[in-house]
Amino acid sequence: MPSLDRHDNIFVLDLGDGENRFHPDWLTAVGAALDEVEKAEGPRALVTAATGKFYSNGLDLDWLFAHLDQHEDYVVSVHELFARMISLPVVTVAALQGHTFAAGAMFSLAHDFRVMRADRGFWSLPEADINIPFTSGMSALIQSRLAPQTAHEAMLTARRYGGIDAAAAGIVDRSVGEDVVRSAAIEIAQAQVNKAGDTLGTIKSRMYAPVMAALRNTTQPLG
């Protein structure tokens, strides 16, 4: 399960050491961590990271297929996580040490910056291969954070980008060695801790107002 630690001005939210799929309990834990970050005072920034092979494998499809009666509420909760992250009033950095797929990749895009391991692991939007279309809110998020040609390729071809290719495509800001993924993310975050506060939150909310509206106003099903 996710856990939150604070190191001076940097909050580090570790998403877990498994596939870190978006189980409802996982979503609740992440939301509680974001509450703590948002309510804190003074200079601060947030790094999200994980331990092991995966940063996040996205939606918990096993849980979803076993609880189809809760499908709509589940999608709304995932959309809300994306909307909240993209407008959080602190600078956010995702440290991608492992595979970052599907909704996990979208979650990374909702951060302000991304650092990815160069030698192993992939970033991918595999929805075209697994026959799950993007909701309008998801499409809006992806297209707001990636260059048009990159979004087109990533969404239509389900390409798997390694760290070097992801940096070249502008998906991530840095591609670094395995042993410095988290420290590089903390370095980026540390340089921006004084930005935290209402003004930053307002800038983000206005910058991404159409994305947030799409995420919060749609109840489109997956499929």
C-alpha positions in Angstrom: 0.0 0.0 0.0 1.1 3.6 -0.6 3.1 5.3 2.2 4.0 8.9 2.7 7.3 10.2 4.2 8.7 13.7 4.5 12.3 14.6 4.1 12.8 18.3 5.0 10.7 20.1 2.3 10.1 17.0 0.1 7.2 14.6 0.6 7.9 11.2 -1.0 4.8 9.1 -1.7 5.9 5.5 -2.3 3.1 3.8 -4.3 4.1 0.3 -3.2 6.2 -2.6 -4.2 3.8 -4.6 -6.4 2.0 -3.7 -9.6 0.5 -0.7 -7.7 -2.8 -1.0 -9.5 -5.7 1.4 -8.7 -7.6 -0.8 -6.3 -10.2 1.3 -4.4 -8.2 1.0 -1.1 -5.0 2.1 -3.0 -6.9 5.2 -4.4 -8.1 6.0 -0.8 -4.6 5.8 0.5 -3.2 8.0 -2.2 -6.0 10.5 -1.6 -5.2 10.6 2.1 -1.6 11.2 1.3 -2.4 14.1 -1.0 -4.6 15.6 1.7 -1.6 15.6 4.0 0.6 17.3 1.4 -2.0 19.9 0.6 -2.7 20.8 4.2 0.9 21.2 5.1 2.3 24.7 5.3 5.5 26.3 4.1 7.9 25.3 1.3 7.2 21.8 0.0 7.0 19.6 -3.1 5.9 16.1 -3.8 7.7 13.2 -5.4 5.9 9.9 -6.2 8.0 6.8 -6.5 7.7 3.0 -6.2 9.8 0.0 -5.3 10.4 -2.9 -7.6 9.5 -3.8 -11.2 6.5 -1.4 -11.5 5.8 2.2 -11.0 2.1 1.5 -11.7 0.2 -0.9 -14.0 -2.9 1.3 -13.9 -6.5 0.2 -13.3 -7.2 -2.8 -11.2 -9.1 -4.8 -13.9 -9.5 -7.9 -11.8 -11.3 -5.9 -9.1 -13.3 -3.9 -11.7 -14.6 -7.0 -13.5 -15.6 -8.5 -10.2 -17.5 -5.4 -9.2 -19.1 -4.2 -12.4 -22.0 -2.7 -10.5 -19.4 -0.1 -9.2 -17.9 0.6 -12.6 -19.1 4.2 -12.9 -18.1 5.2 -9.4 -14.7 3.6 -9.9 -14.0 5.5 -13.1 -15.1 8.7 -11.4 -12.6 8.1 -8.6 -9.8 7.5 -11.1 -10.7 10.7 -12.9 -10.7 12.6 -9.7 -7.2 11.4 -8.8 -5.9 12.7 -12.2 -7.7 16.0 -11.8 -6.5 16.5 -8.3 -2.9 15.6 -9.1 -2.7 18.0 -12.1 -4.0 20.9 -10.0 -2.2 20.1 -6.7 -0.8 23.4 -5.2 2.8 22.0 -5.0 5.2 21.0 -7.7 5.0 17.3 -8.3 7.6 14.9 -9.8 7.1 11.3 -10.7 10.1 9.0 -10.3 9.5 6.2 -12.8 11.8 3.3 -11.7 9.8 0.6 -13.4 7.0 -0.1 -15.9 4.5 2.7 -16.1 1.4 1.5 -18.1 -2.1 2.6 -19.0 -3.7 4.6 -16.2 -0.3 4.5 -14.4 1.1 6.3 -17.4 -1.7 8.8 -17.3 -1.1 9.3 -13.5 2.5 10.1 -14.3 1.4 12.7 -16.9 -0.7 14.4 -14.2 2.6 15.3 -12.5 4.5 18.5 -13.4 7.7 16.6 -14.2 8.9 13.0 -14.8 12.2 11.2 -14.3 12.6 7.7 -15.8 15.1 4.9 -15.6 17.1 4.7 -18.8 18.1 1.1 -19.1 15.0 -0.9 -18.2 11.2 -0.4 -17.9 8.7 0.9 -20.3 6.1 3.8 -20.4 3.1 2.8 -22.5 -0.6 3.5 -23.2 -1.7 -0.1 -24.2 -5.4 0.6 -24.5 -5.5 0.0 -28.3 -4.1 -3.4 -27.7 -6.3 -4.4 -24.7 -9.5 -3.0 -26.3 -10.2 -0.4 -23.6 -10.9 3.0 -25.2 -9.8 6.2 -23.4 -12.5 8.2 -21.8 -12.8 11.8 -23.0 -11.2 12.9 -19.7 -8.3 10.6 -20.2 -7.8 11.7 -23.8 -7.9 15.3 -22.7 -5.2 14.7 -20.0 -2.9 12.8 -22.4 -3.2 15.4 -25.2 -2.7 18.3 -22.8 0.7 16.9 -21.6 2.2 15.4 -24.8 3.1 16.9 -28.1 0.4 16.1 -30.7 2.5 13.6 -32.7 3.7 11.9 -29.6 0.1 11.6 -28.2 -1.1 10.3 -31.6 1.6 7.6 -31.7 1.3 6.6 -28.0 -2.5 6.4 -28.0 -3.0 4.7 -31.4 0.0 2.3 -31.5 0.4 1.4 -27.9 4.1 1.9 -28.3 6.3 0.9 -25.4 8.8 3.7 -24.8 12.1 3.0 -22.9 13.5 5.8 -20.9 15.8 7.2 -23.5 13.0 7.2 -26.2 10.6 8.6 -23.7 12.9 11.6 -23.0 13.4 12.1 -26.7 9.7 12.2 -27.2 9.1 14.6 -24.3 7.1 12.1 -22.3 9.7 12.4 -19.5 12.0 15.2 -18.6 15.0 13.2 -17.7 16.3 9.7 -18.4 18.8 8.5 -15.8 20.5 5.5 -14.2 18.6 3.2 -12.0 20.4 4.3 -8.8 19.5 7.9 -9.2 15.9 8.0 -10.4 14.5 8.9 -7.1 17.3 11.3 -6.1 17.0 13.1 -9.5 13.3 13.5 -8.9 13.9 14.9 -5.4 16.5 17.3 -6.9 13.9 18.7 -9.4 11.3 19.0 -6.6 13.7 20.6 -4.2 14.4 23.4 -6.6 10.7 24.3 -6.7 9.6 24.0 -3.0 9.1 27.8 -2.7 6.4 27.7 -5.4 4.0 25.8 -3.1 0.7 27.6 -2.3 -2.5 29.0 -3.5 -1.0 30.9 -6.4 0.6 27.8 -7.9 -2.7 26.0 -7.4 -4.6 28.7 -9.2 -2.1 28.7 -12.1 -2.4 25.0 -12.5 -6.2 25.0 -12.2 -6.6 27.7 -14.9 -3.9 26.2 -17.1 -5.7 22.8 -17.1 -9.3 24.0 -16.7 -10.5 22.2 -19.8 -8.8 18.9 -18.7 -10.2 19.1 -15.2 -13.7 19.8 -16.6 -13.4 16.8 -18.9 -12.3 14.6 -16.1 -14.9 15.8 -13.6 -17.9 16.1 -15.9 -17.7 12.7 -17.7 -19.1 9.5 -16.6 -18.2 7.6 -19.8 -17.7 3.9 -19.3 -14.5 2.1 -20.1 -15.5 0.3 -23.3 
